[in-house]
Amino acid sequence: MCQFRFGIVFVTLAGSLFLAGCGGSEVQDSRFLVDTTCDSTNLWAGRPALSGLQIPDNPTSGITVTWDNQNCSLTSVSSAKLEICMNHTNPLDLEWSITPPNSTRTLALPLATPLGASCDSGQGQLHSIHLLSTIGFNPVTQGRWALQVKDRVLGNAGTLIQWRVILQGLQ
């Protein structure tokens, strides 16, 4: 017979519910959980807008850029997104994928959503891709992230100017 136990853990101003039972884990101790945001802002600030990477027009390989996250490890993720600053006449031509740390699988991403704003630098347009449904709630967050972009339609080249991954969850 299986018994279920549950506990409510409050972290800062937000509450989270953890369920345990039937082969599950024990309720986590709230003394060790901290709501934290990990992001690759250093990539955003460290890559001046004029030094963007050319996205080759209709290649088989595209371009790959990486973020080596050695400073932030989350036990669970509640929010994850990719922000992209790029110049491209038709962003729908682009195919995005990401490889989280300690993974051998490259995960296909949905289309980038234009945010209707210029990038901080004034160069390019700001786009966003929500990652949570792709990477899940318990990915390994510490380590090397690899972002790949391919232009799948001949005729329009573009530039990846800046990018960043923003993860929020419990540490």
KEPADO-991491 format. One record per residue: y, z, x of N, C-alpha, C, CB in turn; residue number from 1; residue in one letter. Coordinates in Angstrom, 3 decimals, decimal comma. Each point is the difference from the previous one (the first is absolute). Glycine has a CB too. Layout:
% residues N
((Y Z X) (Y Z X) (Y Z X) (Y Z X) NUM 'A')
...
END
This chain:
% residues 171
((-1,178 0,000 0,853) (1,178 0,000 -0,853) (1,230 0,000 0,890) (-1,226 1,222 -1,855) 1 'M')
((2,228 -1,912 1,418) (1,196 -0,176 0,800) (1,157 0,748 -0,640) (-0,819 -2,238 0,802) 2 'C')
((1,552 3,010 0,007) (1,182 0,682 -0,495) (1,222 -0,633 0,641) (-1,284 2,156 -0,347) 3 'Q')
((2,335 -2,295 -0,430) (1,246 -0,552 0,531) (0,996 1,126 0,223) (-0,405 -2,195 -1,180) 4 'F')
((1,103 2,100 2,290) (1,087 0,932 0,281) (1,246 -0,829 0,226) (-1,562 1,747 1,013) 5 'R')
((2,682 -1,203 -1,386) (1,231 -0,723 0,310) (1,073 0,996 0,384) (-0,613 -1,863 -1,581) 6 'F')
((1,573 1,364 2,311) (1,137 0,814 0,411) (1,244 -0,851 0,012) (-1,480 1,484 1,369) 7 'G')
((2,576 -0,865 -1,616) (1,259 -0,721 0,064) (0,717 0,445 1,265) (0,159 -0,195 -2,541) 8 'I')
((0,238 -0,775 3,342) (0,656 0,271 1,265) (1,417 -0,530 -0,092) (-2,188 -0,109 1,288) 9 'V')
((3,165 0,952 -1,053) (1,389 -0,446 -0,032) (0,494 -0,195 1,413) (0,398 1,200 -2,166) 10 'F')
((0,164 -2,366 2,415) (0,531 -0,336 1,309) (1,471 -0,350 -0,193) (-2,268 -0,834 0,861) 11 'V')
((3,136 1,539 -0,197) (1,453 -0,119 -0,184) (0,285 0,036 -1,501) (0,277 -1,364 2,158) 12 'T')
((0,445 0,406 -2,695) (0,342 0,004 -1,416) (-1,002 -0,756 -0,858) (2,364 0,169 0,665) 13 'L')
((-3,284 -0,900 -0,028) (-0,962 -0,822 -0,746) (-1,335 0,736 -0,086) (1,149 -2,132 0,761) 14 'A')
((-1,862 1,927 -1,860) (-1,312 0,613 -0,152) (-1,091 -1,033 0,102) (0,990 1,765 -1,423) 15 'G')
((-2,130 -1,346 1,915) (-1,146 -0,897 0,087) (-1,217 0,736 -0,522) (0,989 -1,234 1,982) 16 'S')
((-1,878 0,528 -2,643) (-1,215 0,584 -0,539) (-1,177 -0,512 0,809) (1,009 0,177 -2,315) 17 'L')
((-1,828 0,749 2,810) (-1,190 -0,362 0,762) (-1,215 0,489 -0,775) (1,250 0,119 2,222) 18 'F')
((-2,218 -0,987 -2,459) (-1,221 0,363 -0,694) (-1,156 0,019 0,975) (0,873 -0,984 -2,128) 19 'L')
((-1,775 1,933 1,969) (-1,175 0,057 0,864) (-1,202 0,369 -0,859) (1,398 0,657 2,028) 20 'A')
((-2,567 -1,133 -1,645) (-1,221 0,321 -0,708) (-1,013 -1,108 0,182) (1,290 1,343 -1,662) 21 'G')
((-2,519 -1,132 1,247) (-1,050 -1,009 0,038) (0,037 -0,866 1,249) (0,060 -0,004 -2,454) 22 'C')
((-0,277 0,584 3,585) (-0,045 -0,774 1,230) (1,375 -0,232 0,594) (-2,042 -1,082 -0,841) 23 'G')
((3,085 1,581 0,202) (1,356 -0,174 0,520) (0,323 1,043 1,039) (0,693 -0,982 -2,162) 24 'G')
((0,507 0,949 2,640) (0,414 0,955 1,019) (0,646 1,202 -0,665) (0,325 -1,855 1,672) 25 'S')
((-0,091 2,868 -0,893) (0,651 1,207 -0,498) (1,468 -0,285 -0,266) (-1,623 1,449 1,266) 26 'E')
((2,251 -0,600 -2,067) (1,424 -0,112 -0,252) (0,734 0,235 1,308) (-0,270 0,768 -2,400) 27 'V')
((1,244 -1,623 2,705) (0,721 0,109 1,255) (0,947 1,186 -0,031) (-0,179 -2,471 0,324) 28 'Q')
((0,375 3,109 0,816) (0,856 1,157 0,151) (1,449 -0,463 0,115) (-1,864 1,299 1,117) 29 'D')
((2,729 -0,848 -2,021) (1,382 -0,467 -0,046) (0,820 0,437 1,203) (-0,163 0,052 -2,453) 30 'S')
((-0,288 0,937 3,199) (0,769 0,465 1,158) (0,102 -1,067 1,078) (-0,733 2,321 -0,497) 31 'R')
((-0,147 -3,312 0,484) (-0,025 -0,995 1,052) (0,463 -1,385 -0,458) (-1,843 1,292 1,015) 32 'F')
((2,279 -1,421 -2,261) (0,415 -1,292 -0,517) (1,520 -0,102 -0,013) (-2,086 -0,122 -1,394) 33 'L')
((2,607 -0,947 1,964) (1,437 -0,221 0,047) (0,280 -1,423 -0,451) (0,289 1,682 1,877) 34 'V')
((0,643 -1,850 -2,821) (0,386 -1,331 -0,447) (0,804 -0,653 1,127) (0,026 0,713 -2,466) 35 'D')
((-0,487 -1,868 2,951) (0,565 -0,628 1,187) (0,176 -1,497 -0,216) (-1,065 1,756 1,436) 36 'T')
((2,084 -2,316 -0,810) (0,191 -1,452 0,018) (-0,176 -0,496 1,427) (1,583 0,102 -1,983) 37 'T')
((-2,444 -1,086 2,159) (-0,202 -0,657 1,292) (0,548 -1,410 -0,150) (-2,079 1,404 0,590) 38 'C')
((2,899 -1,835 0,333) (0,431 -1,390 -0,077) (0,246 -0,570 1,380) (1,009 0,446 -2,226) 39 'D')
((-0,986 -1,755 2,260) (0,191 -0,709 1,256) (1,453 -0,435 0,132) (-2,394 -0,781 -0,041) 40 'S')
((3,316 1,695 -0,277) (1,421 -0,309 0,077) (0,395 -0,435 1,405) (0,431 1,639 -1,832) 41 'T')
((-1,147 -1,136 2,848) (0,303 -0,423 1,364) (-0,179 -1,512 0,157) (-0,715 2,259 0,845) 42 'N')
((-0,199 -2,864 -1,608) (-0,140 -1,458 0,030) (1,225 -0,666 -0,620) (-2,506 0,227 -0,124) 43 'L')
((2,993 0,369 -0,953) (1,153 -0,550 -0,714) (1,223 0,046 0,904) (-0,959 0,734 -2,222) 44 'W')
((1,212 0,421 2,812) (1,182 0,166 0,844) (-0,171 -0,658 1,368) (0,480 2,134 -1,191) 45 'A')
((-1,720 -2,192 1,673) (-0,258 -0,500 1,341) (-0,038 -1,515 0,115) (-1,237 2,062 0,368) 46 'G')
((1,214 -2,778 -1,486) (-0,048 -1,465 0,053) (1,313 -0,540 -0,568) (-2,551 -0,025 -0,230) 47 'R')
((3,496 -0,312 1,113) (1,266 -0,551 -0,500) (-0,252 -1,227 -0,875) (1,184 0,858 2,050) 48 'P')
((-0,331 -1,039 -3,037) (-0,196 -1,054 -0,993) (-0,064 -1,396 0,605) (1,167 1,445 -1,617) 49 'A')
((-0,509 -1,663 2,727) (0,026 -1,343 0,568) (-1,231 -0,299 0,848) (2,475 0,118 -0,015) 50 'L')
((-3,370 0,861 0,181) (-1,188 -0,233 0,835) (-1,270 -0,101 -0,831) (1,121 1,216 1,858) 51 'S')
((-1,006 -1,728 -3,077) (-1,154 -0,124 -0,882) (-1,064 -0,926 0,568) (1,502 0,426 -1,922) 52 'G')
((-2,693 -0,342 1,340) (-1,126 -0,825 0,428) (-0,152 -1,195 -0,934) (-1,152 2,024 0,970) 53 'L')
((1,055 -3,195 -0,396) (-0,199 -1,223 -0,779) (-1,363 0,048 -0,691) (1,473 -1,308 1,599) 54 'Q')
((-1,499 1,037 -2,903) (-1,257 -0,115 -0,742) (-0,371 -1,481 0,035) (0,499 2,032 -1,536) 55 'I')
((-1,520 -2,392 2,292) (-0,355 -1,422 0,133) (-0,326 -0,623 -1,355) (-0,869 0,458 2,304) 56 'P')
((1,216 -1,706 -2,452) (-0,190 -0,719 -1,257) (-1,435 -0,511 -0,123) (2,427 -0,659 0,020) 57 'D')
((-3,180 1,228 -0,968) (-1,354 -0,421 -0,346) (-1,024 0,052 1,143) (1,080 -1,428 -1,665) 58 'N')
((-1,119 2,538 2,432) (-1,024 0,113 1,038) (-1,252 0,662 -0,564) (1,785 0,138 1,771) 59 'P')
((-2,818 -0,071 -0,981) (-1,196 0,719 -0,436) (0,080 1,480 0,369) (-1,334 -2,107 0,249) 60 'T')
((2,124 2,449 0,765) (0,013 1,383 0,467) (1,216 0,807 -0,426) (-1,305 -0,792 1,894) 61 'S')
((2,470 0,201 -2,085) (1,196 0,750 -0,355) (0,466 0,862 1,156) (-0,723 0,000 -2,380) 62 'G')
((1,438 1,084 2,061) (0,446 0,949 1,023) (-0,480 1,389 -0,372) (2,026 -1,411 0,529) 63 'I')
((-2,222 2,245 0,470) (-0,410 1,383 -0,205) (0,952 0,907 0,755) (-2,418 -0,678 -0,296) 64 'T')
((2,900 1,712 -0,375) (0,853 1,015 0,609) (-0,664 1,356 -0,225) (2,122 -1,389 -0,374) 65 'V')
((-1,853 2,357 1,249) (-0,694 1,284 -0,099) (0,968 1,181 0,028) (-1,974 -1,045 1,103) 66 'T')
((1,498 2,158 -1,639) (0,688 1,296 0,060) (-1,039 1,012 0,474) (1,669 -0,597 -1,886) 67 'W')
((-1,414 1,247 3,005) (-0,917 0,994 0,537) (0,493 1,383 -0,415) (-0,606 -1,497 1,968) 68 'D')
((0,100 1,985 -3,093) (0,410 1,280 -0,566) (-0,802 1,122 0,658) (0,608 -1,109 -2,201) 69 'N')
((-0,009 1,786 3,151) (-0,669 1,109 0,675) (0,560 1,353 -0,407) (-0,449 -1,517 1,901) 70 'Q')
((1,462 1,527 -2,775) (0,696 1,251 -0,290) (-0,226 0,564 -1,391) (1,662 -0,760 1,586) 71 'N')
((-2,391 0,074 -2,430) (-0,103 0,464 -1,377) (-1,384 -0,304 -0,571) (2,471 -0,344 -0,294) 72 'C')
((-3,177 1,371 -0,099) (-1,318 -0,146 -0,600) (0,007 0,688 -1,361) (-1,116 -0,095 2,284) 73 'S')
((0,750 -0,638 -3,333) (-0,021 0,550 -1,351) (-1,435 0,209 -0,458) (2,180 -1,133 -0,518) 74 'L')
((-2,422 2,213 -0,238) (-1,330 0,235 -0,566) (-0,189 -0,771 -1,297) (-0,032 2,265 1,052) 75 'T')
((1,131 -2,538 -1,754) (-0,042 -0,838 -1,197) (1,341 -0,713 -0,122) (-1,653 1,560 -1,163) 76 'S')
((1,643 -2,720 0,515) (1,202 -0,811 -0,134) (0,359 -0,096 -1,484) (-0,563 -1,325 2,107) 77 'V')
((1,826 1,618 -2,442) (0,448 -0,090 -1,392) (0,894 -1,219 -0,236) (-0,148 2,490 -0,155) 78 'S')
((0,711 -3,033 1,217) (0,857 -1,173 -0,108) (-0,088 -0,780 1,308) (1,564 1,183 -1,627) 79 'S')
((-1,641 -2,511 1,524) (-0,074 -0,839 1,197) (0,644 -1,343 -0,314) (-2,124 1,157 0,791) 80 'A')
((3,030 -1,583 0,079) (0,608 -1,315 -0,202) (0,355 -0,629 1,340) (0,898 0,738 -2,228) 81 'K')
((-0,763 -2,030 2,172) (0,390 -0,816 1,136) (1,347 -0,611 -0,352) (-2,425 -0,493 0,687) 82 'L')
((3,424 0,681 0,185) (1,290 -0,643 -0,192) (0,142 -1,084 1,048) (1,028 2,109 -0,961) 83 'E')
((-0,568 -3,270 0,530) (0,070 -1,179 0,856) (1,392 -0,598 -0,100) (-2,472 -0,446 -0,291) 84 'I')
((3,053 0,154 1,435) (1,246 -0,758 0,058) (-0,372 -1,360 0,570) (1,486 2,090 0,305) 85 'C')
((-1,211 -3,153 -1,066) (-0,403 -1,330 0,462) (0,948 -1,074 -0,510) (-2,374 0,763 0,063) 86 'M')
((2,332 -1,873 0,617) (0,646 -1,230 -0,448) (-1,099 -1,007 -0,258) (2,138 0,469 1,309) 87 'N')
((-2,222 -0,955 -2,519) (-0,958 -1,057 -0,326) (0,480 -0,662 -1,283) (-1,949 1,228 1,126) 88 'H')
((1,968 -2,547 -1,156) (0,509 -0,689 -1,194) (-0,913 0,169 -1,207) (1,093 -1,643 1,498) 89 'T')
((-2,399 1,899 -1,267) (-0,916 0,231 -1,113) (-0,993 1,097 0,379) (0,247 -2,406 -0,763) 90 'N')
((0,118 3,681 0,540) (-0,885 1,113 0,360) (-1,369 -0,051 -0,676) (2,034 1,346 0,333) 91 'P')
((-2,165 -2,110 -1,429) (-1,296 -0,124 -0,672) (-1,006 -0,782 0,847) (1,182 0,101 -2,204) 92 'L')
((-0,709 -0,798 3,234) (-0,886 -0,720 0,925) (-0,753 0,946 0,925) (1,554 -1,939 -0,096) 93 'D')
((-1,092 3,191 0,171) (-0,521 0,930 1,004) (-1,175 0,817 -0,513) (2,271 0,112 0,972) 94 'L')
((-3,240 0,071 -0,099) (-1,176 0,825 -0,278) (0,047 1,193 0,953) (-1,393 -2,016 -0,786) 95 'E')
((1,373 3,232 0,226) (0,107 1,230 0,783) (-1,335 0,730 0,019) (2,438 0,183 -0,586) 96 'W')
((-2,740 0,469 1,708) (-1,183 0,871 0,089) (0,312 1,127 0,974) (-1,588 -1,929 -0,515) 97 'S')
((0,852 3,021 0,378) (0,217 1,164 0,865) (-1,342 0,585 0,409) (2,209 0,489 -1,123) 98 'I')
((-2,261 0,029 2,343) (-1,186 0,699 0,499) (0,418 1,423 0,339) (-1,043 -2,152 0,915) 99 'T')
((0,571 3,147 -1,699) (0,334 1,390 0,294) (-0,712 0,476 1,266) (0,343 0,425 -2,454) 100 'P')
((0,080 0,723 3,005) (-0,661 0,550 1,178) (-1,496 0,243 -0,248) (2,175 1,060 0,665) 101 'P')
((-2,950 -1,169 0,384) (-1,446 0,246 -0,031) (-0,738 -0,850 -1,025) (0,477 2,300 0,738) 102 'N')
((0,056 -3,463 -1,043) (-0,648 -0,878 -0,957) (-0,280 -1,344 0,664) (1,153 1,164 -1,932) 103 'S')
((-2,264 -1,747 1,579) (-0,304 -1,339 0,491) (0,279 -1,034 -1,082) (-1,740 0,944 1,544) 104 'T')
((2,101 -0,458 -2,734) (0,277 -0,902 -1,124) (1,493 -0,287 -0,112) (-2,013 0,890 -1,205) 105 'R')
((2,342 -2,149 1,086) (1,366 -0,407 -0,292) (0,124 -0,090 -1,512) (0,242 -1,275 2,206) 106 'T')
((0,749 1,958 -2,752) (0,152 0,092 -1,452) (1,087 -0,949 -0,486) (-0,759 2,392 0,067) 107 'L')
((0,415 -3,256 -1,007) (0,980 -0,924 -0,584) (1,002 0,795 -0,824) (-1,702 -1,880 -0,055) 108 'A')
((2,971 1,473 0,146) (1,060 0,682 -0,727) (0,526 -0,896 -1,118) (0,616 1,300 2,072) 109 'L')
((-0,058 -0,679 -3,117) (0,618 -0,805 -1,054) (1,265 -0,686 0,527) (-0,929 1,567 -1,757) 110 'P')
((1,495 -2,439 0,970) (1,225 -0,687 0,388) (1,131 0,996 0,231) (-0,730 -2,016 -1,298) 111 'L')
((1,599 1,703 2,248) (1,169 0,830 0,265) (0,994 -0,160 -1,147) (-0,339 -0,217 2,508) 112 'A')
((0,859 1,328 -2,995) (0,963 -0,003 -1,090) (1,413 0,010 0,574) (-1,634 1,203 -1,513) 113 'T')
((2,458 -2,197 1,189) (1,380 0,023 0,481) (0,761 1,152 -0,662) (-0,057 -2,506 0,377) 114 'P')
((0,844 3,225 0,416) (0,750 1,127 -0,534) (1,430 -0,380 -0,357) (-1,425 1,514 1,351) 115 'L')
((1,775 -2,795 -1,170) (1,321 -0,457 -0,387) (1,114 0,523 0,883) (-0,848 -0,134 -2,279) 116 'G')
((0,526 0,486 3,497) (1,003 0,541 0,911) (-0,192 -0,587 1,385) (0,118 2,122 -1,335) 117 'A')
((0,977 -2,128 2,077) (-0,087 -0,397 1,401) (-0,565 1,171 0,794) (1,961 -1,609 -0,238) 118 'S')
((-2,476 1,324 1,397) (-0,498 1,047 0,889) (1,177 0,807 0,540) (-2,008 -1,415 0,625) 119 'C')
((1,710 2,584 -0,067) (1,034 0,871 0,559) (0,902 -0,754 0,966) (-1,538 1,944 -0,258) 120 'D')
((0,955 -2,862 1,006) (0,733 -0,740 1,026) (0,861 -1,114 -0,589) (-1,830 0,530 1,594) 121 'S')
((1,635 -0,848 -2,881) (0,696 -1,120 -0,607) (-0,718 -1,323 0,233) (2,123 1,242 0,301) 122 'G')
((-3,187 -1,227 0,492) (-0,792 -1,198 0,275) (-1,243 0,037 -0,882) (0,855 -0,131 2,400) 123 'Q')
((-1,158 -0,932 -3,093) (-1,231 -0,081 -0,784) (0,062 0,742 -1,316) (-1,195 -0,218 2,112) 124 'G')
((0,096 0,124 -2,856) (-0,141 0,650 -1,294) (-1,058 1,093 0,074) (0,698 -2,119 -1,161) 125 'Q')
((-0,460 3,198 0,435) (-0,912 1,138 -0,022) (-1,076 -0,218 -1,061) (1,847 1,532 0,793) 126 'L')
((-3,117 -1,307 -0,404) (-1,155 -0,115 -0,898) (-0,850 1,256 0,138) (0,007 -2,538 0,180) 127 'H')
((-0,840 2,799 -1,173) (-0,857 1,184 0,015) (-1,395 -0,365 -0,501) (2,006 1,497 -0,364) 128 'S')
((-3,004 -0,817 0,920) (-1,375 -0,114 -0,475) (-0,545 1,416 -0,144) (-0,344 -2,281 1,122) 129 'I')
((-0,129 2,623 -2,321) (-0,619 1,311 -0,205) (-1,408 -0,040 0,586) (1,375 0,426 -2,109) 130 'H')
((-1,684 0,566 2,936) (-1,267 0,010 0,731) (-1,054 0,930 -0,580) (1,304 -0,550 1,990) 131 'L')
((-0,923 1,500 -2,819) (-0,931 1,052 -0,406) (-1,266 -0,540 -0,646) (1,945 1,482 -0,305) 132 'L')
((-1,832 -2,470 -0,567) (-1,201 -0,534 -0,644) (-0,885 -0,755 0,990) (1,274 -0,165 -2,143) 133 'S')
((-0,694 -0,265 3,256) (-0,761 -0,736 1,008) (-0,668 0,930 1,006) (1,574 -1,904 -0,278) 134 'T')
((-0,839 2,904 0,775) (-0,550 0,873 1,052) (-0,697 1,225 -0,563) (1,799 -0,783 1,503) 135 'I')
((-1,521 1,171 -2,741) (-0,639 1,153 -0,615) (0,737 1,297 0,300) (-2,164 -1,192 0,166) 136 'G')
((1,646 2,291 -0,715) (0,656 1,297 0,113) (-0,392 0,767 1,254) (0,080 0,060 -2,459) 137 'F')
((-1,163 -0,442 3,132) (-0,468 0,752 1,162) (-0,229 -0,861 1,232) (-1,036 1,574 -1,574) 138 'N')
((1,978 -2,451 1,933) (-0,220 -0,805 1,194) (0,305 0,810 1,256) (0,558 -2,079 -1,297) 139 'P')
((-1,077 1,642 2,422) (0,430 0,562 1,271) (1,407 -0,537 0,228) (-2,397 0,162 0,967) 140 'V')
((3,360 0,733 -0,770) (1,388 -0,447 0,148) (0,469 0,009 1,448) (0,443 0,863 -2,276) 141 'T')
((-1,089 -0,075 3,114) (0,416 0,087 1,396) (-0,746 -1,047 0,820) (0,492 2,467 -0,254) 142 'Q')
((0,258 -3,238 1,034) (-0,598 -1,043 0,813) (0,749 -1,318 -0,154) (-2,213 1,137 -0,215) 143 'G')
((1,564 -2,203 0,588) (0,636 -1,324 0,044) (-0,144 -0,736 -1,331) (-0,463 -0,108 2,458) 144 'R')
((1,591 -0,238 -3,068) (0,067 -0,823 -1,199) (0,321 -1,420 0,438) (0,745 1,961 -1,454) 145 'W')
((-1,399 -2,958 0,876) (0,274 -1,396 0,331) (0,361 -0,753 -1,282) (-1,588 0,092 1,989) 146 'A')
((2,737 -0,752 -1,975) (0,471 -0,804 -1,123) (-0,081 -1,461 0,402) (1,537 1,852 -0,818) 147 'L')
((-2,124 -2,659 -0,055) (-0,108 -1,427 0,278) (0,664 -0,780 -1,132) (-2,153 0,354 1,302) 148 'Q')
((2,855 -1,422 -0,927) (0,616 -0,892 -0,997) (-0,335 -1,436 0,379) (1,899 1,647 -0,461) 149 'V')
((-2,281 -2,413 -0,551) (-0,308 -1,426 0,174) (0,809 -0,797 -1,013) (-2,343 0,518 0,844) 150 'K')
((2,903 -1,617 -0,394) (0,692 -0,921 -0,890) (-1,016 -1,055 -0,399) (2,292 0,414 1,080) 151 'D')
((-2,723 -0,414 -2,333) (-1,096 -0,859 -0,460) (0,421 -1,363 -0,526) (-1,169 2,061 -0,531) 152 'R')
((2,476 -2,355 0,497) (0,451 -1,270 -0,550) (0,880 -0,706 1,031) (-0,111 0,918 -2,367) 153 'V')
((-0,208 -2,155 2,640) (0,749 -0,798 0,975) (1,391 -0,342 -0,525) (-2,158 -0,946 0,866) 154 'L')
((3,151 1,024 0,010) (1,331 -0,458 -0,369) (1,114 1,022 0,116) (-1,149 -1,505 -1,480) 155 'G')
((0,843 2,801 1,419) (1,033 1,035 0,068) (-0,381 1,056 1,022) (0,600 -0,409 -2,401) 156 'N')
((0,124 0,468 3,497) (-0,235 1,038 1,007) (0,871 1,206 -0,331) (-0,567 -1,734 1,774) 157 'A')
((0,274 2,857 -1,168) (0,784 1,198 -0,243) (-0,027 0,931 1,187) (-0,474 -0,217 -2,411) 158 'G')
((1,124 1,365 2,246) (0,098 0,995 1,054) (-0,264 1,386 -0,562) (1,640 -1,441 1,233) 159 'T')
((-2,520 2,202 -0,596) (-0,191 1,418 -0,292) (0,997 0,732 0,883) (-2,500 -0,250 -0,622) 160 'L')
((3,508 0,855 0,011) (1,074 0,623 0,764) (-0,331 1,453 0,321) (1,650 -1,537 -1,091) 161 'I')
((-1,997 2,311 0,076) (-0,343 1,407 0,182) (-1,061 0,368 -1,032) (2,325 0,551 0,897) 162 'Q')
((-3,052 0,546 -0,631) (-0,978 0,488 -0,961) (-0,246 1,478 0,259) (-1,077 -2,285 -0,173) 163 'W')
((0,602 2,975 -0,841) (-0,366 1,419 0,163) (-0,996 0,405 -1,072) (2,252 0,504 1,006) 164 'R')
((-3,130 0,420 -0,639) (-0,955 0,609 -0,905) (0,524 1,389 -0,310) (-1,973 -1,346 0,922) 165 'V')
((1,981 1,721 -2,207) (0,451 1,334 -0,414) (-1,139 0,638 -0,792) (2,472 -0,707 -0,068) 166 'I')
((-3,001 1,809 0,587) (-1,106 0,726 -0,619) (0,477 1,396 -0,372) (-1,710 -1,326 1,323) 167 'L')
((1,346 1,777 -2,514) (0,340 1,359 -0,397) (-1,251 0,667 -0,508) (2,367 -0,646 -0,565) 168 'Q')
((-2,556 1,900 0,936) (-1,167 0,735 -0,452) (-0,062 1,382 0,601) (-1,189 -2,136 -0,270) 169 'G')
((-0,009 2,699 0,266) (-0,195 1,364 0,503) (-0,508 -0,029 1,426) (-0,469 0,806 -2,318) 170 'L')
((1,051 0,058 3,124) (-0,372 0,087 1,409) (-0,685 1,323 0,253) (1,919 -1,481 0,664) 171 'Q')
END
